[in-house]
Amino acid sequence: MQSLFTTLLIIDSILIVIATLMQPSKQQDALSALSGGATDLFGKQKSRGFEAFMEKVTVVLGVLFFAFSLVLVYIGAH
C-alpha cells in the first residue's frame, strides 16, 4: 500500500512540474519584475481559457500532492 501511494506521489510531483512549466508567463517586461508588479495591482483581470484551465489543474495537483503526503505519513506511523 505504501509503494502505491509513493508511486502516485512521484507521478503527481512530475505532473505538477509539467503543469507549472506550461503556464503562460504573467510578467510582460523587466520593469514589471523590478517594480514588483505594482502597476498590475488594480489591472488584474480574471483568467480565461487555457490560463484558467492550467491554474485549476495546478491547484488540483497540489491538493492531491498534500493528500498523498498525509496518507504516506499516516501509513508510516502505523
C-alpha positions in Angstrom: 0.0 0.0 0.0 2.8 2.4 0.8 4.5 1.7 -2.5 1.3 2.5 -4.3 1.0 5.9 -2.7 4.7 6.6 -3.1 4.3 5.9 -6.9 1.2 8.2 -7.0 3.1 10.9 -5.2 6.0 10.8 -7.6 3.7 10.9 -10.7 1.8 13.8 -9.1 5.1 15.6 -8.5 6.1 15.2 -12.1 2.7 16.4 -13.3 2.9 19.5 -11.0 6.3 20.4 -12.6 4.9 20.0 -16.1 1.7 22.0 -15.3 3.8 24.8 -13.8 6.1 25.0 -16.8 3.1 25.1 -19.2 1.5 28.1 -17.5 1.9 31.3 -19.5 4.2 34.0 -18.2 2.4 36.8 -16.4 5.2 39.4 -16.4 5.5 41.1 -19.7 8.7 43.1 -19.2 11.7 43.6 -16.9 10.3 46.8 -15.4 7.3 44.9 -14.1 9.7 42.4 -12.5 11.7 45.2 -10.9 8.8 47.1 -9.6 7.2 44.1 -8.1 4.2 44.2 -10.4 2.7 47.2 -8.6 1.3 48.6 -11.9 -0.7 45.4 -12.3 -2.3 45.6 -8.9 -5.5 47.2 -9.9 -5.4 46.0 -13.5 -5.9 42.3 -12.6 -8.3 40.5 -14.9 -9.8 37.2 -14.4 -8.0 34.3 -16.1 -9.7 32.9 -19.2 -9.2 29.9 -21.5 -6.0 27.9 -21.3 -4.6 30.0 -18.4 -7.6 29.4 -16.2 -7.6 25.7 -17.0 -3.9 25.4 -16.1 -4.4 27.2 -12.8 -7.2 24.8 -11.9 -5.1 21.8 -12.9 -2.2 23.1 -10.8 -4.5 23.6 -7.8 -5.9 20.1 -8.1 -2.5 18.5 -8.4 -1.3 20.5 -5.4 -4.2 19.2 -3.3 -3.5 15.7 -4.4 0.1 16.1 -3.5 -0.7 17.1 0.0 -3.3 14.3 0.3 -0.9 11.7 -0.8 1.8 13.1 1.5 -0.6 12.9 4.5 -1.6 9.4 3.6 2.0 8.3 3.4 2.7 9.9 6.8 -0.3 8.1 8.3 0.7 4.7 6.8 4.3 5.2 8.0 3.2 6.0 11.6 1.0 2.8 11.8 
